[in-house]
Amino acid sequence: MLQTLRQPLEHGELVLHRAAGTARYPARFQLVLAANPCPCGQAVGKGLLCTCRSEQRRRYFGKLSGPLLDRVDLQVELEPARAGSIAGESTAQVARRVLAARAAQARRLAGTPWRTNGEVPGGWLRERLGPDGALTRDLDRALDRGTLSLRGVDRVLRVAWTLADLAGRDAPGQSDVGHALLLRTRGSGA
């Protein structure tokens, strides 16, 4: 079932092929997945409370295939909430920043067929970064190590542009690309 999400996640449409013909349905959506780190749910941090064997953890997490995870932009491990750790911006503040980021995207993408960073081809975003290879050096290293695919590089760049938009900057900097890479590779979100 999860594997059938790959095409709509990638292309924003569902294509059904039948003997009588082909039907296309729009399918732009936001997918949010949540999973425990293991069957017992205790493999967080150092995992000292976890009672699962390593093969149980591998099998449990293996239900989410690499090709599906390659289409998930943000992969963050969260630590359990602790008293006093819940603080931050109000919903109204976040809403204002999101509206401002959407407006920045609309200005940048005016005259193109795209409305949001998530729809833009990676090549177009890379062109707007300019010739400075320092911005993508970490992405190139991750690609060479095999910890990031070409699709993953494009997804990291889309997130980096979104982080810059949320911060009110015209283009992403090294910190935005690094932060986006961390969010892509299951960095701690705590």
VEXBA-46946 format. One record per residue (C-alpha): chain; x, y, z. Coordinates in pm, whole numbers, always signed. Layout:
@ch A, c1 X, c2 Y, c3 Z
...
***
This chain:
@ch A, c1 +0, c2 +0, c3 +0
@ch A, c1 +274, c2 +247, c3 +93
@ch A, c1 +458, c2 +183, c3 -234
@ch A, c1 +158, c2 +309, c3 -433
@ch A, c1 +222, c2 +657, c3 -287
@ch A, c1 +552, c2 +692, c3 -474
@ch A, c1 +408, c2 +809, c3 -808
@ch A, c1 +164, c2 +1068, c3 -670
@ch A, c1 +433, c2 +1201, c3 -432
@ch A, c1 +675, c2 +1242, c3 -720
@ch A, c1 +446, c2 +1374, c3 -993
@ch A, c1 +144, c2 +1520, c3 -814
@ch A, c1 -97, c2 +1299, c3 -1004
@ch A, c1 -227, c2 +945, c3 -995
@ch A, c1 -221, c2 +759, c3 -1327
@ch A, c1 -436, c2 +449, c3 -1369
@ch A, c1 -374, c2 +225, c3 -1667
@ch A, c1 -657, c2 -7, c3 -1768
@ch A, c1 -741, c2 -202, c3 -2083
@ch A, c1 -992, c2 +64, c3 -2186
@ch A, c1 -741, c2 +350, c3 -2148
@ch A, c1 -554, c2 +567, c3 -1904
@ch A, c1 -702, c2 +804, c3 -1648
@ch A, c1 -513, c2 +1084, c3 -1471
@ch A, c1 -625, c2 +1234, c3 -1142
@ch A, c1 -467, c2 +1531, c3 -962
@ch A, c1 -302, c2 +1416, c3 -642
@ch A, c1 -106, c2 +1701, c3 -479
@ch A, c1 -102, c2 +1631, c3 -108
@ch A, c1 +109, c2 +1661, c3 +201
@ch A, c1 +212, c2 +1327, c3 +344
@ch A, c1 +295, c2 +1307, c3 +712
@ch A, c1 +433, c2 +977, c3 +839
@ch A, c1 +502, c2 +891, c3 +1199
@ch A, c1 +666, c2 +578, c3 +1334
@ch A, c1 +816, c2 +455, c3 +1655
@ch A, c1 +1191, c2 +392, c3 +1635
@ch A, c1 +1132, c2 +21, c3 +1706
@ch A, c1 +850, c2 -217, c3 +1806
@ch A, c1 +876, c2 -132, c3 +2178
@ch A, c1 +912, c2 +242, c3 +2108
@ch A, c1 +1201, c2 +293, c3 +2350
@ch A, c1 +1498, c2 +316, c3 +2109
@ch A, c1 +1530, c2 +692, c3 +2149
@ch A, c1 +1848, c2 +875, c3 +2239
@ch A, c1 +2094, c2 +605, c3 +2348
@ch A, c1 +1813, c2 +348, c3 +2345
@ch A, c1 +1898, c2 +215, c3 +2689
@ch A, c1 +1535, c2 +124, c3 +2765
@ch A, c1 +1480, c2 -62, c3 +2436
@ch A, c1 +1412, c2 -434, c3 +2465
@ch A, c1 +1411, c2 -509, c3 +2089
@ch A, c1 +1677, c2 -714, c3 +1915
@ch A, c1 +1860, c2 -546, c3 +1627
@ch A, c1 +1692, c2 -768, c3 +1365
@ch A, c1 +1351, c2 -671, c3 +1506
@ch A, c1 +1439, c2 -302, c3 +1467
@ch A, c1 +1566, c2 -353, c3 +1111
@ch A, c1 +1254, c2 -547, c3 +1011
@ch A, c1 +1027, c2 -289, c3 +1178
@ch A, c1 +1188, c2 +8, c3 +1004
@ch A, c1 +1227, c2 -190, c3 +680
@ch A, c1 +853, c2 -158, c3 +621
@ch A, c1 +930, c2 +191, c3 +495
@ch A, c1 +1129, c2 +126, c3 +177
@ch A, c1 +1421, c2 +336, c3 +61
@ch A, c1 +1240, c2 +451, c3 -257
@ch A, c1 +944, c2 +575, c3 -50
@ch A, c1 +1166, c2 +748, c3 +208
@ch A, c1 +1359, c2 +909, c3 -78
@ch A, c1 +1038, c2 +1101, c3 -155
@ch A, c1 +989, c2 +1223, c3 +203
@ch A, c1 +1138, c2 +1570, c3 +245
@ch A, c1 +1173, c2 +1588, c3 +623
@ch A, c1 +1286, c2 +1292, c3 +831
@ch A, c1 +1327, c2 +1396, c3 +1193
@ch A, c1 +1378, c2 +1188, c3 +1506
@ch A, c1 +1205, c2 +1344, c3 +1804
@ch A, c1 +1300, c2 +1296, c3 +2165
@ch A, c1 +1019, c2 +1245, c3 +2417
@ch A, c1 +869, c2 +1570, c3 +2544
@ch A, c1 +976, c2 +1680, c3 +2890
@ch A, c1 +810, c2 +1921, c3 +3128
@ch A, c1 +914, c2 +2278, c3 +3057
@ch A, c1 +1048, c2 +2196, c3 +2709
@ch A, c1 +740, c2 +2310, c3 +2520
@ch A, c1 +795, c2 +2670, c3 +2419
@ch A, c1 +821, c2 +2865, c3 +2100
@ch A, c1 +627, c2 +3081, c3 +1862
@ch A, c1 +253, c2 +3119, c3 +1885
@ch A, c1 +30, c2 +2983, c3 +1609
@ch A, c1 -41, c2 +3339, c3 +1495
@ch A, c1 +333, c2 +3415, c3 +1463
@ch A, c1 +394, c2 +3098, c3 +1264
@ch A, c1 +95, c2 +3175, c3 +1039
@ch A, c1 +239, c2 +3522, c3 +963
@ch A, c1 +579, c2 +3375, c3 +873
@ch A, c1 +419, c2 +3111, c3 +649
@ch A, c1 +209, c2 +3374, c3 +469
@ch A, c1 +519, c2 +3586, c3 +415
@ch A, c1 +712, c2 +3283, c3 +285
@ch A, c1 +428, c2 +3196, c3 +46
@ch A, c1 +426, c2 +3554, c3 -81
@ch A, c1 +805, c2 +3538, c3 -139
@ch A, c1 +760, c2 +3214, c3 -333
@ch A, c1 +480, c2 +3369, c3 -539
@ch A, c1 +705, c2 +3664, c3 -632
@ch A, c1 +1001, c2 +3440, c3 -720
@ch A, c1 +789, c2 +3194, c3 -919
@ch A, c1 +576, c2 +3454, c3 -1102
@ch A, c1 +570, c2 +3376, c3 -1472
@ch A, c1 +650, c2 +3006, c3 -1415
@ch A, c1 +409, c2 +2713, c3 -1400
@ch A, c1 +491, c2 +2657, c3 -1030
@ch A, c1 +338, c2 +2803, c3 -714
@ch A, c1 +554, c2 +2655, c3 -436
@ch A, c1 +912, c2 +2539, c3 -384
@ch A, c1 +787, c2 +2182, c3 -365
@ch A, c1 +680, c2 +2192, c3 -731
@ch A, c1 +999, c2 +2344, c3 -877
@ch A, c1 +1251, c2 +2120, c3 -1057
@ch A, c1 +1584, c2 +2100, c3 -877
@ch A, c1 +1778, c2 +2232, c3 -1177
@ch A, c1 +1581, c2 +2557, c3 -1170
@ch A, c1 +1655, c2 +2603, c3 -799
@ch A, c1 +2025, c2 +2523, c3 -848
@ch A, c1 +2049, c2 +2787, c3 -1124
@ch A, c1 +1921, c2 +3050, c3 -881
@ch A, c1 +2190, c2 +2959, c3 -628
@ch A, c1 +2453, c2 +3088, c3 -867
@ch A, c1 +2802, c2 +2957, c3 -935
@ch A, c1 +2911, c2 +2936, c3 -568
@ch A, c1 +2983, c2 +2565, c3 -524
@ch A, c1 +3035, c2 +2612, c3 -149
@ch A, c1 +2657, c2 +2612, c3 -96
@ch A, c1 +2619, c2 +2261, c3 -233
@ch A, c1 +2950, c2 +2113, c3 -116
@ch A, c1 +2786, c2 +1918, c3 +170
@ch A, c1 +2520, c2 +1789, c3 -69
@ch A, c1 +2788, c2 +1677, c3 -314
@ch A, c1 +2970, c2 +1489, c3 -35
@ch A, c1 +2646, c2 +1320, c3 +77
@ch A, c1 +2579, c2 +1222, c3 -285
@ch A, c1 +2933, c2 +1080, c3 -321
@ch A, c1 +2895, c2 +881, c3 +4
@ch A, c1 +2560, c2 +745, c3 -112
@ch A, c1 +2368, c2 +888, c3 +184
@ch A, c1 +2170, c2 +1111, c3 -51
@ch A, c1 +2029, c2 +1042, c3 -398
@ch A, c1 +1993, c2 +1294, c3 -680
@ch A, c1 +1623, c2 +1313, c3 -593
@ch A, c1 +1726, c2 +1374, c3 -232
@ch A, c1 +1957, c2 +1659, c3 -334
@ch A, c1 +1667, c2 +1830, c3 -512
@ch A, c1 +1441, c2 +1780, c3 -211
@ch A, c1 +1705, c2 +1924, c3 +25
@ch A, c1 +1735, c2 +2230, c3 -201
@ch A, c1 +1358, c2 +2282, c3 -198
@ch A, c1 +1359, c2 +2271, c3 +181
@ch A, c1 +1659, c2 +2509, c3 +193
@ch A, c1 +1472, c2 +2760, c3 -25
@ch A, c1 +1169, c2 +2725, c3 +203
@ch A, c1 +1384, c2 +2784, c3 +514
@ch A, c1 +1523, c2 +3099, c3 +351
@ch A, c1 +1168, c2 +3212, c3 +265
@ch A, c1 +1055, c2 +3154, c3 +625
@ch A, c1 +1351, c2 +3360, c3 +749
@ch A, c1 +1276, c2 +3643, c3 +504
@ch A, c1 +1592, c2 +3593, c3 +296
@ch A, c1 +1601, c2 +3617, c3 -85
@ch A, c1 +1802, c2 +3296, c3 -129
@ch A, c1 +1932, c2 +3017, c3 +90
@ch A, c1 +2274, c2 +3039, c3 +249
@ch A, c1 +2508, c2 +2771, c3 +377
@ch A, c1 +2317, c2 +2745, c3 +707
@ch A, c1 +1986, c2 +2688, c3 +523
@ch A, c1 +2135, c2 +2411, c3 +309
@ch A, c1 +2298, c2 +2252, c3 +615
@ch A, c1 +1977, c2 +2271, c3 +816
@ch A, c1 +1775, c2 +2125, c3 +527
@ch A, c1 +2028, c2 +1841, c3 +495
@ch A, c1 +2002, c2 +1770, c3 +867
@ch A, c1 +1621, c2 +1761, c3 +843
@ch A, c1 +1651, c2 +1518, c3 +551
@ch A, c1 +1884, c2 +1274, c3 +725
@ch A, c1 +1683, c2 +1219, c3 +1042
@ch A, c1 +1862, c2 +1475, c3 +1251
@ch A, c1 +1722, c2 +1536, c3 +1595
@ch A, c1 +1426, c2 +1768, c3 +1598
@ch A, c1 +1429, c2 +1808, c3 +1974
***
